[in-house]
Amino acid sequence: MPMNKFLFSPLLALLMLMSSATQADIGEQQAVSIAQSVYPGRVLAIKQVQASNSTVYRVKTLSAAGDVHIIVIDANSGRVISKQ
């Protein structure tokens, strides 16, 4: 019985740490705001994806001139990783 309790606590702590690591610090609306500050326009799509050990938002916008832009934003920091 004591052995099960001994193993359970570290396992639970590890699971909690892993789940918090994949949770985004910024929400979709914040990602949209950041993307529109880079390329103003209508948001066509937003998707949260896992990319190289981090979570990112991929935001696709349409400018008034008809140009489509894709902005990749780090979901934890809100930093723009790439823009096209």
N, C-alpha and C positions, 0 to 999 in steps of 0.2 A: 504494500500500500504506500509507504513513504517514497518508494522508487518512482511510482507513477506520478506523484505530486512533484517530485524533483524534476522530472522530464517535462511535465506539462507547462510549468511556468516559463522556461526559456523558449519553448515551442510557441506558446501564445504570444510572447513578446516579439519573436521573429515574424510571425504572421501579421501582427499589428504594424510593425515597421515596414514590411513589404507592401501592405495595402496603402499606407500613407505615402509611400514613395511614388506610387503610380497615380495618385490623386493630383489633379491640377490645382495650382494656386490661383490662376485667373480663370474666369468663366468665359463662356462663348461670347457674351455681350462685350466683355472687355477686349477679347481678341478681335471682334468686329470693329470696335472703336480704334484699336491700334492699327488695324489694316486700313481703315478708311483715312487715318491720318497720313498714311504712306501714299496710298492711291485712292483719292476720293471717288465715290461712285456707289452703284447699287451692288449689294452682296448677292452673288449668285448661289454660293454654297459655302458651307463651313463644315469641316470634319476634324474630329480629334483622332490623331493616329499616334502609334508608338514608332519612334524613329531613333535608331542607334542609342538605346538605353535611356531615352528621354521621351516625354510626351510633348507633342506639338499640335498646334492648330494649323490647318491648311485652309486659308480663306481665299476664295475666288471672287474678284470684283469686276464690274463692268463700268468703265468710265463713260462720261457724257459723249466722248468722241467715238465710242464703240470699241475701245481697246479692252481686252480681257487681261487681268493681272492676277497672279497667284502670289500670295504672301504667306510665308511660313513663320509662325510665331511660337517661341518656347512657352509652353503652358505653365511652367513654374515661375519664370522670371518676367514674362511679357516681352522679352527681347525679340526683335525681328531677326530671324536667322537667315532668311533669303527672300528676295522679291524679284519678280519678273514682269 
